[in-house]
Amino acid sequence: METLAAISLVGSIIQFIDAGGKLVTAAKEIRQSTSGMTEKDHSMQETAQRLRDLSSRIGSFSSAPLTPDQSDLRMLAHDCGKLSEQMLSLISTSTPMNGKSYLRSLRSAYQSHRYRQPRKELEQKLLECHAQLQFQYNKVIR
């Protein structure tokens, strides 16, 4: 029984060291980057901003009577815009004010790690929303 407890303790220590190493690596990347965030976060931020802007443009089409497909496109664009705003908000929670401070970079890396699951789910929803937006747009222009 004591052997099993020792193995469990060693496994926990290894996991802790691995997680700490990943946090330090992410903090170093954040500190060295010009944007103050990891490359993945920066890429996701740009994608979410583009999708938000596209959704805004689609939503601001003329107020003339819309066909059902155009109305669906407008509602879908609105939903995509909200998802984009949520992603941008999540990304901003893990962006340090001063990216050159090691402590703030470490805090940012921790925040990014802490919210990784909601971000992953939101990223998947954004991909689905983008695909639906493309499909609906193609349907409208035909």
Rosetta blueprint (number, residue, H / E / L):
1 M L
2 E H
3 T H
4 L H
5 A H
6 A H
7 I H
8 S H
9 L H
10 V H
11 G H
12 S H
13 I H
14 I H
15 Q H
16 F H
17 I H
18 D H
19 A H
20 G H
21 G H
22 K H
23 L H
24 V H
25 T H
26 A H
27 A H
28 K H
29 E H
30 I H
31 R H
32 Q H
33 S L
34 T L
35 S L
36 G L
37 M L
38 T L
39 E H
40 K H
41 D H
42 H H
43 S H
44 M H
45 Q H
46 E H
47 T H
48 A H
49 Q H
50 R H
51 L H
52 R H
53 D H
54 L H
55 S H
56 S H
57 R H
58 I H
59 G H
60 S L
61 F L
62 S L
63 S L
64 A L
65 P L
66 L L
67 T L
68 P H
69 D H
70 Q H
71 S H
72 D H
73 L H
74 R H
75 M H
76 L H
77 A H
78 H H
79 D H
80 C H
81 G H
82 K H
83 L H
84 S H
85 E H
86 Q H
87 M H
88 L H
89 S H
90 L H
91 I H
92 S H
93 T H
94 S L
95 T L
96 P L
97 M L
98 N L
99 G L
100 K L
101 S L
102 Y H
103 L H
104 R H
105 S H
106 L H
107 R H
108 S H
109 A H
110 Y H
111 Q H
112 S H
113 H H
114 R H
115 Y L
116 R H
117 Q H
118 P H
119 R H
120 K H
121 E H
122 L H
123 E H
124 Q H
125 K H
126 L H
127 L H
128 E H
129 C H
130 H H
131 A H
132 Q H
133 L H
134 Q H
135 F H
136 Q H
137 Y H
138 N H
139 K H
140 V H
141 I H
142 R L
